[in-house]
Amino acid sequence: MIKMVRVDYRLLHGQVAVSWTSSLGINAILLVSETLKKDKIRMQSIALAKPNGVKVVAKSTSEAIDQLKSGKTDKYSLLIICETVKIAEKIIESTGFNSLNLGNVPFRKGTMKFSNSVYLNDEETKILKNMKSMGTNIFSQMIPDDTKHQFK
């Protein structure tokens, strides 16, 4: 069962590993990235951030969608962390999950600040507006104790 879908370019780190995992009762984390599995150093750092007792799996977008549709993930309390807004859009479309946490989207040239840790370019804003019009609740929240900032 999906508990949360989050966009965080850092994927797995202390905030996710500790606060979100315990707050949501997570026992599995699905990292969705097109580059992570090819980067040995990032994979090693992800392994170091893995919370005790929590299964962590890295998949490409298509692999993740296949896993989610197959029912293999149904037995888990699942946190899905997507590296980009585009990936999150595909995951939300394929699962029908109706909520998206914007955790960390980095500053880049041509982006505008949405919250302290979320900077969106025109394409990402368009994707999120479309998702919002389809009924997805979109918000930014770094950790569970922080205030939610709704995407409008």
VMD Tcl script that builds the backbone (N, CA, C; Angstrom):
set m [mol new atoms 456]
animate dup $m
set s [atomselect $m all]
$s set {name element resname resid chain x y z} {
  {N N MET 1 A 0.835 -1.177 0.000}
  {CA C MET 1 A 0.000 0.000 0.000}
  {C C MET 1 A 0.884 1.247 0.000}
  {N N ILE 2 A 0.638 2.132 -0.917}
  {CA C ILE 2 A 1.419 3.371 -1.024}
  {C C ILE 2 A 0.987 4.322 0.080}
  {N N LYS 3 A 1.951 4.778 0.857}
  {CA C LYS 3 A 1.700 5.751 1.926}
  {C C LYS 3 A 1.991 7.172 1.467}
  {N N MET 4 A 3.013 7.326 0.612}
  {CA C MET 4 A 3.343 8.658 0.127}
  {C C MET 4 A 4.197 8.540 -1.138}
  {N N VAL 5 A 3.994 9.501 -2.049}
  {CA C VAL 5 A 4.870 9.684 -3.200}
  {C C VAL 5 A 5.532 11.041 -2.996}
  {N N ARG 6 A 6.853 11.057 -3.098}
  {CA C ARG 6 A 7.638 12.261 -2.809}
  {C C ARG 6 A 8.617 12.504 -3.954}
  {N N VAL 7 A 8.840 13.765 -4.276}
  {CA C VAL 7 A 9.902 14.145 -5.208}
  {C C VAL 7 A 11.057 14.653 -4.365}
  {N N ASP 8 A 12.210 14.032 -4.537}
  {CA C ASP 8 A 13.405 14.445 -3.801}
  {C C ASP 8 A 14.617 14.026 -4.615}
  {N N TYR 9 A 15.294 14.992 -5.216}
  {CA C TYR 9 A 16.428 14.667 -6.088}
  {C C TYR 9 A 17.544 13.955 -5.340}
  {N N ARG 10 A 17.574 14.092 -4.009}
  {CA C ARG 10 A 18.603 13.409 -3.211}
  {C C ARG 10 A 18.217 11.957 -2.933}
  {N N LEU 11 A 16.976 11.612 -3.205}
  {CA C LEU 11 A 16.413 10.283 -2.983}
  {C C LEU 11 A 16.407 9.931 -1.501}
  {N N LEU 12 A 17.330 9.127 -1.027}
  {CA C LEU 12 A 17.285 8.697 0.368}
  {C C LEU 12 A 18.354 9.409 1.186}
  {N N HIS 13 A 17.927 10.059 2.259}
  {CA C HIS 13 A 18.834 10.781 3.158}
  {C C HIS 13 A 18.188 10.822 4.543}
  {N N GLY 14 A 18.818 11.458 5.488}
  {CA C GLY 14 A 18.392 11.439 6.885}
  {C C GLY 14 A 16.946 11.789 7.139}
  {N N GLN 15 A 16.441 12.874 6.515}
  {CA C GLN 15 A 15.052 13.283 6.750}
  {C C GLN 15 A 14.073 12.186 6.364}
  {N N VAL 16 A 14.307 11.590 5.226}
  {CA C VAL 16 A 13.419 10.523 4.760}
  {C C VAL 16 A 13.629 9.269 5.594}
  {N N ALA 17 A 14.885 8.915 5.778}
  {CA C ALA 17 A 15.212 7.668 6.466}
  {C C ALA 17 A 14.666 7.643 7.889}
  {N N VAL 18 A 14.685 8.768 8.564}
  {CA C VAL 18 A 14.264 8.782 9.957}
  {C C VAL 18 A 12.832 9.287 10.124}
  {N N SER 19 A 12.586 10.530 9.743}
  {CA C SER 19 A 11.296 11.144 10.088}
  {C C SER 19 A 10.108 10.598 9.301}
  {N N TRP 20 A 10.214 10.552 7.974}
  {CA C TRP 20 A 9.072 10.076 7.193}
  {C C TRP 20 A 8.825 8.583 7.399}
  {N N THR 21 A 9.889 7.813 7.493}
  {CA C THR 21 A 9.738 6.369 7.665}
  {C C THR 21 A 8.993 6.054 8.959}
  {N N SER 22 A 9.401 6.692 10.048}
  {CA C SER 22 A 8.728 6.408 11.319}
  {C C SER 22 A 7.339 7.033 11.382}
  {N N SER 23 A 7.178 8.230 10.858}
  {CA C SER 23 A 5.880 8.907 10.893}
  {C C SER 23 A 4.801 8.154 10.121}
  {N N LEU 24 A 5.185 7.596 8.982}
  {CA C LEU 24 A 4.206 6.915 8.123}
  {C C LEU 24 A 4.148 5.403 8.343}
  {N N GLY 25 A 5.008 4.874 9.185}
  {CA C GLY 25 A 5.032 3.425 9.402}
  {C C GLY 25 A 5.508 2.664 8.179}
  {N N ILE 26 A 6.538 3.183 7.543}
  {CA C ILE 26 A 7.064 2.627 6.291}
  {C C ILE 26 A 7.918 1.390 6.564}
  {N N ASN 27 A 7.722 0.333 5.749}
  {CA C ASN 27 A 8.629 -0.812 5.833}
  {C C ASN 27 A 9.324 -1.100 4.498}
  {N N ALA 28 A 9.049 -0.256 3.487}
  {CA C ALA 28 A 9.727 -0.385 2.191}
  {C C ALA 28 A 9.762 0.974 1.501}
  {N N ILE 29 A 10.903 1.246 0.864}
  {CA C ILE 29 A 11.084 2.487 0.113}
  {C C ILE 29 A 11.466 2.117 -1.315}
  {N N LEU 30 A 10.734 2.672 -2.268}
  {CA C LEU 30 A 11.014 2.478 -3.687}
  {C C LEU 30 A 11.608 3.774 -4.224}
  {N N LEU 31 A 12.865 3.721 -4.641}
  {CA C LEU 31 A 13.554 4.865 -5.218}
  {C C LEU 31 A 13.425 4.771 -6.731}
  {N N VAL 32 A 12.881 5.817 -7.346}
  {CA C VAL 32 A 12.651 5.783 -8.789}
  {C C VAL 32 A 13.532 6.837 -9.453}
  {N N SER 33 A 14.477 6.331 -10.246}
  {CA C SER 33 A 15.478 7.184 -10.878}
  {C C SER 33 A 15.960 6.516 -12.161}
  {N N GLU 34 A 16.269 7.321 -13.142}
  {CA C GLU 34 A 16.822 6.792 -14.384}
  {C C GLU 34 A 18.346 6.690 -14.319}
  {N N THR 35 A 18.953 7.232 -13.275}
  {CA C THR 35 A 20.419 7.280 -13.210}
  {C C THR 35 A 21.016 6.555 -12.007}
  {N N LEU 36 A 20.269 6.353 -10.953}
  {CA C LEU 36 A 20.818 5.850 -9.693}
  {C C LEU 36 A 21.531 4.508 -9.831}
  {N N LYS 37 A 20.917 3.531 -10.474}
  {CA C LYS 37 A 21.491 2.189 -10.546}
  {C C LYS 37 A 22.815 2.149 -11.315}
  {N N LYS 38 A 23.061 3.151 -12.151}
  {CA C LYS 38 A 24.292 3.212 -12.938}
  {C C LYS 38 A 25.424 3.921 -12.189}
  {N N ASP 39 A 25.123 4.485 -11.018}
  {CA C ASP 39 A 26.082 5.292 -10.270}
  {C C ASP 39 A 26.462 4.560 -8.981}
  {N N LYS 40 A 27.597 3.872 -8.996}
  {CA C LYS 40 A 28.015 3.040 -7.863}
  {C C LYS 40 A 28.205 3.846 -6.585}
  {N N ILE 41 A 28.741 5.046 -6.697}
  {CA C ILE 41 A 28.978 5.864 -5.505}
  {C C ILE 41 A 27.655 6.278 -4.867}
  {N N ARG 42 A 26.708 6.705 -5.676}
  {CA C ARG 42 A 25.382 7.061 -5.131}
  {C C ARG 42 A 24.704 5.850 -4.514}
  {N N MET 43 A 24.820 4.703 -5.155}
  {CA C MET 43 A 24.219 3.479 -4.603}
  {C C MET 43 A 24.827 3.150 -3.244}
  {N N GLN 44 A 26.129 3.340 -3.096}
  {CA C GLN 44 A 26.780 3.081 -1.812}
  {C C GLN 44 A 26.291 4.054 -0.744}
  {N N SER 45 A 26.119 5.325 -1.096}
  {CA C SER 45 A 25.643 6.294 -0.109}
  {C C SER 45 A 24.183 6.025 0.262}
  {N N ILE 46 A 23.396 5.569 -0.691}
  {CA C ILE 46 A 22.005 5.186 -0.409}
  {C C ILE 46 A 21.989 4.025 0.586}
  {N N ALA 47 A 22.868 3.069 0.381}
  {CA C ALA 47 A 22.929 1.907 1.285}
  {C C ALA 47 A 23.261 2.340 2.708}
  {N N LEU 48 A 24.089 3.361 2.862}
  {CA C LEU 48 A 24.437 3.864 4.189}
  {C C LEU 48 A 23.259 4.569 4.864}
  {N N ALA 49 A 22.379 5.163 4.084}
  {CA C ALA 49 A 21.229 5.890 4.637}
  {C C ALA 49 A 20.031 4.990 4.917}
  {N N LYS 50 A 20.100 3.750 4.504}
  {CA C LYS 50 A 18.975 2.822 4.650}
  {C C LYS 50 A 18.621 2.611 6.130}
  {N N PRO 51 A 17.367 2.860 6.470}
  {CA C PRO 51 A 16.952 2.642 7.859}
  {C C PRO 51 A 16.900 1.145 8.188}
  {N N ASN 52 A 17.215 0.797 9.437}
  {CA C ASN 52 A 17.129 -0.597 9.874}
  {C C ASN 52 A 15.700 -1.101 9.735}
  {N N GLY 53 A 15.567 -2.307 9.222}
  {CA C GLY 53 A 14.260 -2.931 9.113}
  {C C GLY 53 A 13.403 -2.456 7.955}
  {N N VAL 54 A 13.956 -1.616 7.103}
  {CA C VAL 54 A 13.213 -1.084 5.964}
  {C C VAL 54 A 13.884 -1.569 4.682}
  {N N LYS 55 A 13.085 -2.167 3.810}
  {CA C LYS 55 A 13.585 -2.619 2.511}
  {C C LYS 55 A 13.695 -1.403 1.593}
  {N N VAL 56 A 14.822 -1.277 0.896}
  {CA C VAL 56 A 15.024 -0.176 -0.053}
  {C C VAL 56 A 15.387 -0.777 -1.402}
  {N N VAL 57 A 14.642 -0.362 -2.433}
  {CA C VAL 57 A 14.838 -0.873 -3.781}
  {C C VAL 57 A 14.932 0.306 -4.745}
  {N N ALA 58 A 15.877 0.238 -5.679}
  {CA C ALA 58 A 16.021 1.263 -6.715}
  {C C ALA 58 A 15.553 0.681 -8.050}
  {N N LYS 59 A 14.709 1.429 -8.750}
  {CA C LYS 59 A 14.177 1.000 -10.046}
  {C C LYS 59 A 14.131 2.184 -11.004}
  {N N SER 60 A 14.161 1.881 -12.284}
  {CA C SER 60 A 13.880 2.900 -13.297}
  {C C SER 60 A 12.379 3.159 -13.267}
  {N N THR 61 A 11.932 4.167 -13.968}
  {CA C THR 61 A 10.509 4.491 -13.984}
  {C C THR 61 A 9.685 3.322 -14.507}
  {N N SER 62 A 10.088 2.753 -15.631}
  {CA C SER 62 A 9.310 1.645 -16.205}
  {C C SER 62 A 9.345 0.416 -15.305}
  {N N GLU 63 A 10.493 0.133 -14.695}
  {CA C GLU 63 A 10.577 -1.002 -13.766}
  {C C GLU 63 A 9.674 -0.780 -12.551}
  {N N ALA 64 A 9.673 0.439 -12.032}
  {CA C ALA 64 A 8.840 0.759 -10.869}
  {C C ALA 64 A 7.358 0.602 -11.201}
  {N N ILE 65 A 6.956 1.111 -12.352}
  {CA C ILE 65 A 5.546 0.998 -12.761}
  {C C ILE 65 A 5.164 -0.470 -12.904}
  {N N ASP 66 A 6.024 -1.268 -13.512}
  {CA C ASP 66 A 5.750 -2.707 -13.639}
  {C C ASP 66 A 5.587 -3.359 -12.271}
  {N N GLN 67 A 6.479 -3.034 -11.339}
  {CA C GLN 67 A 6.403 -3.593 -9.986}
  {C C GLN 67 A 5.109 -3.183 -9.290}
  {N N LEU 68 A 4.749 -1.921 -9.413}
  {CA C LEU 68 A 3.546 -1.415 -8.755}
  {C C LEU 68 A 2.287 -2.043 -9.341}
  {N N LYS 69 A 2.252 -2.205 -10.649}
  {CA C LYS 69 A 1.079 -2.793 -11.305}
  {C C LYS 69 A 0.975 -4.292 -11.065}
  {N N SER 70 A 2.103 -4.951 -10.803}
  {CA C SER 70 A 2.112 -6.402 -10.631}
  {C C SER 70 A 1.494 -6.844 -9.304}
  {N N GLY 71 A 1.413 -5.927 -8.346}
  {CA C GLY 71 A 0.898 -6.280 -7.031}
  {C C GLY 71 A 1.982 -6.735 -6.064}
  {N N LYS 72 A 3.225 -6.841 -6.536}
  {CA C LYS 72 A 4.323 -7.292 -5.672}
  {C C LYS 72 A 4.582 -6.339 -4.511}
  {N N THR 73 A 4.203 -5.085 -4.669}
  {CA C THR 73 A 4.461 -4.094 -3.623}
  {C C THR 73 A 3.282 -3.942 -2.661}
  {N N ASP 74 A 2.177 -4.610 -2.944}
  {CA C ASP 74 A 0.963 -4.431 -2.149}
  {C C ASP 74 A 1.123 -4.818 -0.684}
  {N N LYS 75 A 2.041 -5.716 -0.383}
  {CA C LYS 75 A 2.203 -6.194 0.992}
  {C C LYS 75 A 3.007 -5.231 1.862}
  {N N TYR 76 A 3.540 -4.175 1.254}
  {CA C TYR 76 A 4.382 -3.230 1.981}
  {C C TYR 76 A 3.642 -1.935 2.297}
  {N N SER 77 A 4.070 -1.262 3.366}
  {CA C SER 77 A 3.721 0.135 3.606}
  {C C SER 77 A 4.816 0.908 2.884}
  {N N LEU 78 A 4.476 1.445 1.744}
  {CA C LEU 78 A 5.466 1.881 0.761}
  {C C LEU 78 A 5.582 3.397 0.642}
  {N N LEU 79 A 6.814 3.862 0.681}
  {CA C LEU 79 A 7.148 5.241 0.370}
  {C C LEU 79 A 7.846 5.213 -0.984}
  {N N ILE 80 A 7.323 5.981 -1.934}
  {CA C ILE 80 A 7.931 6.066 -3.257}
  {C C ILE 80 A 8.609 7.425 -3.357}
  {N N ILE 81 A 9.914 7.404 -3.641}
  {CA C ILE 81 A 10.659 8.651 -3.794}
  {C C ILE 81 A 11.133 8.746 -5.236}
  {N N CYS 82 A 10.684 9.792 -5.907}
  {CA C CYS 82 A 11.014 10.018 -7.316}
  {C C CYS 82 A 12.079 11.104 -7.419}
  {N N GLU 83 A 13.012 10.906 -8.309}
  {CA C GLU 83 A 14.110 11.855 -8.464}
  {C C GLU 83 A 13.660 13.170 -9.107}
  {N N THR 84 A 12.619 13.121 -9.947}
  {CA C THR 84 A 12.164 14.320 -10.654}
  {C C THR 84 A 10.638 14.412 -10.659}
  {N N VAL 85 A 10.152 15.598 -10.982}
  {CA C VAL 85 A 8.709 15.824 -11.126}
  {C C VAL 85 A 8.152 14.982 -12.273}
  {N N LYS 86 A 8.898 14.881 -13.374}
  {CA C LYS 86 A 8.445 14.077 -14.519}
  {C C LYS 86 A 8.228 12.619 -14.123}
  {N N ILE 87 A 9.155 12.074 -13.359}
  {CA C ILE 87 A 9.016 10.690 -12.907}
  {C C ILE 87 A 7.799 10.565 -12.001}
  {N N ALA 88 A 7.635 11.509 -11.094}
  {CA C ALA 88 A 6.490 11.472 -10.181}
  {C C ALA 88 A 5.169 11.496 -10.949}
  {N N GLU 89 A 5.116 12.293 -12.008}
  {CA C GLU 89 A 3.903 12.354 -12.832}
  {C C GLU 89 A 3.566 10.966 -13.375}
  {N N LYS 90 A 4.563 10.263 -13.879}
  {CA C LYS 90 A 4.335 8.930 -14.448}
  {C C LYS 90 A 3.901 7.933 -13.369}
  {N N ILE 91 A 4.502 8.027 -12.188}
  {CA C ILE 91 A 4.127 7.129 -11.092}
  {C C ILE 91 A 2.693 7.402 -10.639}
  {N N ILE 92 A 2.352 8.658 -10.476}
  {CA C ILE 92 A 0.988 9.034 -10.063}
  {C C ILE 92 A -0.028 8.572 -11.113}
  {N N GLU 93 A 0.271 8.819 -12.389}
  {CA C GLU 93 A -0.636 8.385 -13.472}
  {C C GLU 93 A -0.850 6.876 -13.450}
  {N N SER 94 A 0.213 6.129 -13.233}
  {CA C SER 94 A 0.113 4.672 -13.322}
  {C C SER 94 A -0.537 4.038 -12.098}
  {N N THR 95 A -0.465 4.708 -10.949}
  {CA C THR 95 A -1.009 4.125 -9.720}
  {C C THR 95 A -2.364 4.684 -9.335}
  {N N GLY 96 A -2.666 5.886 -9.798}
  {CA C GLY 96 A -3.901 6.538 -9.380}
  {C C GLY 96 A -3.803 7.146 -7.987}
  {N N PHE 97 A -2.611 7.115 -7.377}
  {CA C PHE 97 A -2.412 7.744 -6.069}
  {C C PHE 97 A -2.657 9.230 -6.243}
  {N N ASN 98 A -3.291 9.875 -5.270}
  {CA C ASN 98 A -3.748 11.248 -5.510}
  {C C ASN 98 A -3.063 12.306 -4.644}
  {N N SER 99 A -1.824 12.047 -4.230}
  {CA C SER 99 A -1.119 13.013 -3.399}
  {C C SER 99 A 0.369 12.996 -3.750}
  {N N LEU 100 A 0.985 14.177 -3.737}
  {CA C LEU 100 A 2.397 14.288 -4.075}
  {C C LEU 100 A 3.071 15.284 -3.149}
  {N N ASN 101 A 4.134 14.831 -2.477}
  {CA C ASN 101 A 4.944 15.672 -1.613}
  {C C ASN 101 A 6.166 16.138 -2.399}
  {N N LEU 102 A 6.296 17.437 -2.557}
  {CA C LEU 102 A 7.487 18.007 -3.174}
  {C C LEU 102 A 8.493 18.244 -2.058}
  {N N GLY 103 A 9.490 17.367 -1.970}
  {CA C GLY 103 A 10.454 17.451 -0.884}
  {C C GLY 103 A 11.648 18.323 -1.228}
  {N N ASN 104 A 12.382 17.948 -2.251}
  {CA C ASN 104 A 13.564 18.692 -2.671}
  {C C ASN 104 A 13.660 18.683 -4.189}
  {N N VAL 105 A 13.504 19.852 -4.778}
  {CA C VAL 105 A 13.723 20.047 -6.208}
  {C C VAL 105 A 14.735 21.187 -6.280}
  {N N PRO 106 A 15.929 20.923 -6.784}
  {CA C PRO 106 A 17.014 21.894 -6.641}
  {C C PRO 106 A 16.853 23.156 -7.486}
  {N N PHE 107 A 17.517 24.210 -7.013}
  {CA C PHE 107 A 17.621 25.432 -7.795}
  {C C PHE 107 A 18.449 25.141 -9.040}
  {N N ARG 108 A 17.951 25.586 -10.174}
  {CA C ARG 108 A 18.656 25.511 -11.448}
  {C C ARG 108 A 18.344 26.791 -12.213}
  {N N LYS 109 A 19.103 27.064 -13.218}
  {CA C LYS 109 A 18.833 28.241 -14.040}
  {C C LYS 109 A 17.421 28.112 -14.613}
  {N N GLY 110 A 16.654 29.187 -14.524}
  {CA C GLY 110 A 15.306 29.197 -15.083}
  {C C GLY 110 A 14.238 28.669 -14.137}
  {N N THR 111 A 14.575 28.500 -12.856}
  {CA C THR 111 A 13.570 28.018 -11.905}
  {C C THR 111 A 13.099 29.154 -11.016}
  {N N MET 112 A 11.900 28.953 -10.453}
  {CA C MET 112 A 11.331 29.896 -9.497}
  {C C MET 112 A 11.115 29.171 -8.174}
  {N N LYS 113 A 11.289 29.898 -7.097}
  {CA C LYS 113 A 11.153 29.328 -5.755}
  {C C LYS 113 A 9.683 29.087 -5.421}
  {N N PHE 114 A 9.367 27.841 -5.044}
  {CA C PHE 114 A 8.029 27.485 -4.548}
  {C C PHE 114 A 8.048 27.420 -3.028}
  {N N SER 115 A 9.080 26.813 -2.479}
  {CA C SER 115 A 9.281 26.753 -1.030}
  {C C SER 115 A 10.781 26.758 -0.773}
  {N N ASN 116 A 11.179 26.664 0.485}
  {CA C ASN 116 A 12.609 26.732 0.803}
  {C C ASN 116 A 13.443 25.682 0.095}
  {N N SER 117 A 12.862 24.569 -0.257}
  {CA C SER 117 A 13.641 23.488 -0.863}
  {C C SER 117 A 13.120 23.059 -2.235}
  {N N VAL 118 A 12.177 23.813 -2.783}
  {CA C VAL 118 A 11.576 23.437 -4.065}
  {C C VAL 118 A 11.633 24.610 -5.040}
  {N N TYR 119 A 12.327 24.365 -6.150}
  {CA C TYR 119 A 12.441 25.336 -7.229}
  {C C TYR 119 A 11.937 24.665 -8.499}
  {N N LEU 120 A 10.992 25.311 -9.173}
  {CA C LEU 120 A 10.338 24.698 -10.326}
  {C C LEU 120 A 10.588 25.504 -11.592}
  {N N ASN 121 A 10.822 24.793 -12.702}
  {CA C ASN 121 A 10.909 25.462 -13.991}
  {C C ASN 121 A 9.527 25.449 -14.639}
  {N N ASP 122 A 9.414 26.050 -15.803}
  {CA C ASP 122 A 8.115 26.163 -16.470}
  {C C ASP 122 A 7.511 24.790 -16.780}
  {N N GLU 123 A 8.341 23.866 -17.240}
  {CA C GLU 123 A 7.843 22.528 -17.583}
  {C C GLU 123 A 7.310 21.811 -16.342}
  {N N GLU 124 A 8.046 21.882 -15.239}
  {CA C GLU 124 A 7.598 21.238 -13.999}
  {C C GLU 124 A 6.310 21.873 -13.481}
  {N N THR 125 A 6.231 23.192 -13.574}
  {CA C THR 125 A 5.014 23.889 -13.137}
  {C C THR 125 A 3.821 23.453 -13.977}
  {N N LYS 126 A 4.017 23.328 -15.268}
  {CA C LYS 126 A 2.946 22.878 -16.158}
  {C C LYS 126 A 2.504 21.457 -15.803}
  {N N ILE 127 A 3.456 20.572 -15.559}
  {CA C ILE 127 A 3.139 19.189 -15.166}
  {C C ILE 127 A 2.317 19.187 -13.882}
  {N N LEU 128 A 2.758 19.967 -12.894}
  {CA C LEU 128 A 2.067 19.997 -11.604}
  {C C LEU 128 A 0.673 20.615 -11.720}
  {N N LYS 129 A 0.537 21.653 -12.526}
  {CA C LYS 129 A -0.790 22.244 -12.738}
  {C C LYS 129 A -1.734 21.221 -13.368}
  {N N ASN 130 A -1.238 20.456 -14.315}
  {CA C ASN 130 A -2.045 19.418 -14.947}
  {C C ASN 130 A -2.438 18.348 -13.922}
  {N N MET 131 A -1.470 17.920 -13.110}
  {CA C MET 131 A -1.758 16.918 -12.080}
  {C C MET 131 A -2.800 17.453 -11.094}
  {N N LYS 132 A -2.660 18.722 -10.705}
  {CA C LYS 132 A -3.609 19.356 -9.784}
  {C C LYS 132 A -5.006 19.367 -10.394}
  {N N SER 133 A -5.110 19.683 -11.688}
  {CA C SER 133 A -6.419 19.721 -12.351}
  {C C SER 133 A -7.058 18.334 -12.430}
  {N N MET 134 A -6.221 17.298 -12.324}
  {CA C MET 134 A -6.718 15.921 -12.347}
  {C C MET 134 A -7.048 15.413 -10.939}
  {N N GLY 135 A -6.912 16.292 -9.935}
  {CA C GLY 135 A -7.311 15.937 -8.578}
  {C C GLY 135 A -6.190 15.535 -7.639}
  {N N THR 136 A -4.945 15.701 -8.056}
  {CA C THR 136 A -3.828 15.352 -7.184}
  {C C THR 136 A -3.578 16.467 -6.175}
  {N N ASN 137 A -3.482 16.108 -4.905}
  {CA C ASN 137 A -3.114 17.047 -3.845}
  {C C ASN 137 A -1.595 17.186 -3.876}
  {N N ILE 138 A -1.104 18.398 -4.136}
  {CA C ILE 138 A 0.328 18.628 -4.265}
  {C C ILE 138 A 0.757 19.624 -3.197}
  {N N PHE 139 A 1.784 19.246 -2.448}
  {CA C PHE 139 A 2.249 20.091 -1.356}
  {C C PHE 139 A 3.745 19.917 -1.157}
  {N N SER 140 A 4.341 20.890 -0.485}
  {CA C SER 140 A 5.738 20.796 -0.091}
  {C C SER 140 A 5.770 20.669 1.425}
  {N N GLN 141 A 6.544 19.685 1.901}
  {CA C GLN 141 A 6.702 19.477 3.338}
  {C C GLN 141 A 7.992 18.697 3.552}
  {N N MET 142 A 8.965 19.336 4.156}
  {CA C MET 142 A 10.266 18.700 4.343}
  {C C MET 142 A 10.192 17.504 5.285}
  {N N ILE 143 A 9.651 17.720 6.474}
  {CA C ILE 143 A 9.513 16.652 7.466}
  {C C ILE 143 A 8.088 16.689 8.011}
  {N N PRO 144 A 7.622 15.618 8.629}
  {CA C PRO 144 A 6.235 15.554 9.086}
  {C C PRO 144 A 5.813 16.688 10.019}
  {N N ASP 145 A 6.729 17.215 10.821}
  {CA C ASP 145 A 6.373 18.285 11.758}
  {C C ASP 145 A 6.282 19.656 11.111}
  {N N ASP 146 A 6.780 19.789 9.883}
  {CA C ASP 146 A 6.715 21.076 9.183}
  {C C ASP 146 A 5.306 21.357 8.668}
  {N N THR 147 A 5.035 22.619 8.428}
  {CA C THR 147 A 3.779 23.041 7.825}
  {C C THR 147 A 3.766 22.645 6.348}
  {N N LYS 148 A 2.609 22.197 5.882}
  {CA C LYS 148 A 2.459 21.893 4.456}
  {C C LYS 148 A 2.233 23.193 3.690}
  {N N HIS 149 A 2.904 23.322 2.555}
  {CA C HIS 149 A 2.675 24.441 1.653}
  {C C HIS 149 A 1.984 23.870 0.417}
  {N N GLN 150 A 0.730 24.228 0.207}
  {CA C GLN 150 A -0.050 23.696 -0.904}
  {C C GLN 150 A 0.359 24.332 -2.213}
  {N N PHE 151 A 0.431 23.520 -3.257}
  {CA C PHE 151 A 0.691 23.999 -4.618}
  {C C PHE 151 A -0.634 24.482 -5.170}
  {N N LYS 152 A -0.692 25.738 -5.590}
  {CA C LYS 152 A -1.948 26.308 -6.099}
  {C C LYS 152 A -1.804 26.698 -7.543}
}
mol reanalyze $m
mol bondsrecalc $m
mol representation Tube
mol addrep $m
